[in-house]
Amino acid sequence: MRKLTLITCVLLILANHTFAQDPHFSQFFASPLTLNPAFTGKFDGTLRAAGNYRNQWPTINRAYQTATLSVDAPIMQDHIADNDRWGLGGMGFTDKSANGAVAFNYFSLSTAYHKGLDEDGYQQLSLGFQATYANMMINTSELKFEDQLTTSGFTGVSSEIFNGSTLKSNYFDLNAGLLYSASTSDRNNFYAGVSVYHINRPKQQFTGALYLLDPRVTFQAGGYFPVGYTTTLHLSAMTSSQAKANETLIGGALQVEAGSETMEKPVSFYFGGWMRMKDAIIPYIGLEVADFRLGVTYDVNTSKLKTGSNGRGGMEISLIYTHRPSDRKSLPCPKF
């Protein structure tokens, strides 16, 4: 009975620690399908592939490592109105914590319909849905307990209760989002949206321990506009809440075109930064070459966590490929 109680307590602690807030990216503006399902297929091109990697709190041995890869595209364009768009996408998402002892793997399919509100499609209202299968694994052989550490080294004790087993759980999830975007020319775009994740409040369960995943509500807004002949200012903000966890980011970056005026897709450099309120300053640099855009950020903790992290919150890298054939009609869209 004592063993079962201990197992239950340990798993509840792990669950509450792990699920207090969903995995997140500082470069939320470079991870469209984790931000809002309504961004599915919402880009200027025929195919988009986005990859993100985050190593949070590197001074704490592999505390959190998160990576995602998504692909989305507009579909059936010949069967819907010219000023509408319908998108379909898929995403794989992995999140590891506690030195790899706890691992989440997500597989998502999403779709969104973007309804044109004017003749040219410069204004669109988008509705998106996303279905997710999630799998969680706890490698108990990697768990470490206080009573294992003695003058003789790690001796087992509490860890022996698990016998080195791997505990597993899975669930299905449903997410949805709404988005409005508008442009006044081919050099600007503005958007605002809201998304709700875990609408169905899926259950996490291990050996009798039960945890209901709280919905996460996110509001996002942003846009870009020219501030010079070869420079564009990109701004974005996001605020998210889940149970008692809240997060707000705001910032922007300046895009400077460095290529020749005769180039169809000139090289661009990005410089800027974002701020996670009451937590971190996040400098950002980026490079765009042809259809590829690379972004790098580094969280610098400003909250009380800086004592444990030595002021370093984590490195994050994004790489986005957007296929943009030259013979297709260009349509201003939110830029990721």
Secondary structure, DSSP 8 states (H G I E B T S, - for coil): -HHHHHHHHHHHHHHHHHHSS----S-GGG-HHHH-GGGTT-SSSSEEEEEEEEEE-TTSTT-EEEEEEEEEEE--GGGS-TT-EEEEEEEEEEEEETTTTEEEEEEEEEEEEEEESSTTSSEEEEEEEEEEEEEEEEEGGG---GGGEETTEE--GGGGGTTT-EEEEEEEEEEEEEEEEE-SSTT-EEEEEEEEE-TT--EEEETTEEEE---EEEEEEEEEEESSSSEEEEEEEEEEEETTEEEEEEEEEEEEE-S-TT-SS--EEEEEEEEETTTEEEEEEEEEETTEEEEEEEEEE-STTHHHHTTEEEEEEEEEEEE--TTS--------
